Amino acid sequence: PLLELPLEIVENIIAYADNAGILALRKVCRLTKKIADRLTKNINIRNLLILKEEAQYKFAFTFYRGADLL
């Protein structure tokens, strides 16, 4: 899924993106640690992408279900 976010949120995401995007996902979606930990067992986040188009930033990541990686 593509998330279109304001710059303030993108700046927060950049700060957390090094941790496989999981902390970014928690911050954007306001997930609790327990839910995020459950998600990480089944879903990997790949292809972190930040685009600047004119004066807007877009942040995108792709979800892969664990089974899809096999």
C-alpha angles and dihedrals in degrees: 000000000000117000119199108204139176118256094255091061092043090055089054091048092052089055091056103031094097090073093072090276093283097118089045090053090051092050096047097042095033091233122171118241091250093056092043091051090051091050093051091060091061106023132051121198115221139167101038105198132182117187129186113208114178104309096338132086124212125198120198136175133175123228120218119190113228092246091054090061094059 
